Structure formats: structure tokens, C-alpha cells
Amino acid sequence: MKKHLDLAQTLTAAQMSDLLDSLQKSHTLMKKFTVNLSDNERTGLRTVAEGREGYVRDLERMVREFPQELSESFNAAEFTTLLAEFDRWREVMLRAEEIAELSSDTVLALGAALMEKSDWANDSFQQGRKYNAALDRALEHIDRFNSRFGKSKEGNETDTPPAPFPEAAG
């Protein structure tokens, strides 16, 4: 796992704006052609899940090979079109999931780096508060926050191990 992000290689503000604009354009385009099912509508649906895709693909092939064996009311072209659309939208879904995973991992890594830096700053401030009344008062809000989320005034965490201090730049 890449523990530290190279801030020299982050997106510029313009690149981030372009990325967000691109995602918004994709979202806007998709909305015209997608379905948003409620939880109730999802309940009980029999869908092409693992193990069923082969079943569907074999039947679609047989529909093309033996159309004379189907009832006249069966729309073979629609069946073939549905499978083609399923494949196209699954590709969209896979790419969107990849983007979501990359974004999620990046936000998680940034959050971890922020907590490490925050703990480092807090530990430094905790030492300085002994000699600075204004800093002591300023830290009261942080103390209240830490009392709710598991870090004591002394800097001991109750839910996660202490973050290591970064080495001093030489």
C-alpha cells in the first residue's frame, strides 16, 4: 500500500475542475438512459447474477439458432438487444466502480495522512500549552473533541495506536 501521497503529483485546481466536469457530464448523459430502482423494486428481482450469465448467453445463442422453435409472441430481436445492452452497461458499471475505488482509496489515504499530521500537531501543542495560556484556552475545543473520540489530553488514543512522528527534515 502506498502510505504517503506525493503532494507534488496531485491534480492542479484546473485538472480537478476538468475531472469533476467530466464526471458531471457523464452523469448527466447517463441519467437519460438509466433506471433508478427503489429498494422495493429491487426486492425479488431475478437477475443475471453469477452462475446465471452462462444460462442467459446459451439461451440467446439458441434463440438465434432455433427461432422456429419459439412461440410467435417471443421477440428474439429484443432478447438479443437486451443482452447487448446488458454487456454495454456492465462495462460502464465496471469503469465506474474502478473510479469509485480509486477515489475511495485516495480519500482514505488522504484521511490517514491528515490524522497523522493532526496527531503530530496536537502532540506538539499539548507540550506547548504548559507554557502558553492562550494556547491552553485554544486547545479546550480540541480537548472536548478528543474526549468524544478517544484521544486523551495526554495524547493517548483509546481506539488506535499512536501515529509515528515523521522524521525531521535534514
N, C-alpha and C positions, 0 to 999 in steps of 0.2 A: 504494500500500500504506500502510495506517495504521501508521506506525512506532512510535508511542508509545501505550500504553494509558492511558486516563484512569482512574486508580485511584479517583476519586470516583464512577465509574459502574460499579463492579464489583458482583457479586452479594453480597448480605449472606450471612452464615452460614446464616440460615434459608432464604433463596432457594436457595442451593446445596444444602442438605439436601432441599428440596422437589424440585429438579431431579433429584437423584440418586434420590430415592424414586420419582419418576415414571418415570425410565428403568428402574429395577429392576422396577416393576410391569409396564411394557410387556414387558420381557424375560421375566418370569415368565408372563405371558399368552401370549406368542408360543411359548414352549417346548412348550406343549401341542399346537400346531398346525403345527409346523415340522419340517423334516428336517435332519439334520446329516450330510452325506456325507463319507466318508473320501477321501483322495487317490486310492486305488484305485477307489473307487466313481465318482469324477468322471472318471477316465480312460476315454476312448472314448465318453462320452455324446454323443449327437446332440441338441442343444438348440435352442431358439428363440433364435438369435443374430441379429445384424444381417443383413439380407438374407433371413432365413427367416420373419420375423414376417408379412410380406405373404402368403407361401405358406400359412402356417397359417390366417390370417384368411380368405383366399379359399376354402380348403377347408372351413372351418367354415361359411361362408355357403352353399357348395354343398351341404353336408350337410343344411342346413335346407331348401334349395330343391329338392333332388332325393333325398329319403330313399328313394324306391323303387328307386334305382339302387345302393344299398348292400347288402352281404350282410346277412342276418338277424342274424348274430352281432355286427355292428358296433353299438356302443352310442352313438347320436348324442347323447343327453342327457348322457352322461358327457363326450363331446368338448366340448360347449358349456360344461359346468360347469368343465372343466379350463381352458379359455380365460378364462372369467370369473375364476377363482381366480388364474390367471397375472397378469391385469391388476391385481387387488386387491393381490397380494403384491409386484408390481413397484412399485406406489405406496408400499407400506411400505418397500421397499428404497431407493427414491429419497429418501424423507424421512430414513431412517436415514443414508444417505450424506451428505446435506446436514448433518445434525447432526454426523457424524464429521468432515466437512471443516471446519466452523466450530470444532469443538473442537480439531482438529489445528492449524489456523492460529492459534488463540488461544494454545495451548501453545507453539507455535513463536515467536510474538511475545513471550510472557512470558519464554521462554528467552533470546531475544536481548536483551531488556531486562535480565534478570538477569546475563548475561555482560557487558554494557556497564557495569553498576554494579559487578560484581565486579572487572573490569579497572581501573575507576576507583579502587576501594578498594585494590586490590593496588598500583597505581602510587603511591598516597599512602603506603601502609605501607612500600613499598620505599624511599621518600625518608626516612621517619622512622626506619627501622631503623638508620641510620648513627649515631644519637644515643641509641638505646634498646636496651640489651642484651636486656631481656625481650621486646621486640617482635621483635628479631632471632631469638631462640630460637623464638618462636611462629610465625614465618614459615618455619621449616625444613620443616614439613609441606607448606606451600604450595609451597615451592621444589621438593620432591620431586614433588609433583603436577604442577607446571609442567614439570619435566624430562621427565615421561612424555607430556605432552600438548602440547608445542611452545611454551611460553612461557618464555623465559629469565629469570634472576634480574633482569636489567636491564629486563625488561618488553617485549622484542622478541618478537613472535609469528612463528613459522615457517610457520603454516598459514593465518592470516587477518590482514588488515590491522589496525592498532591501532584501537581504538574511540575516537571523538571524545569529548572531555570535555564534559559538559553545561555550559551557561553558568551562571555564578554567579547566584543569585537576587539581584535588585536591590532 
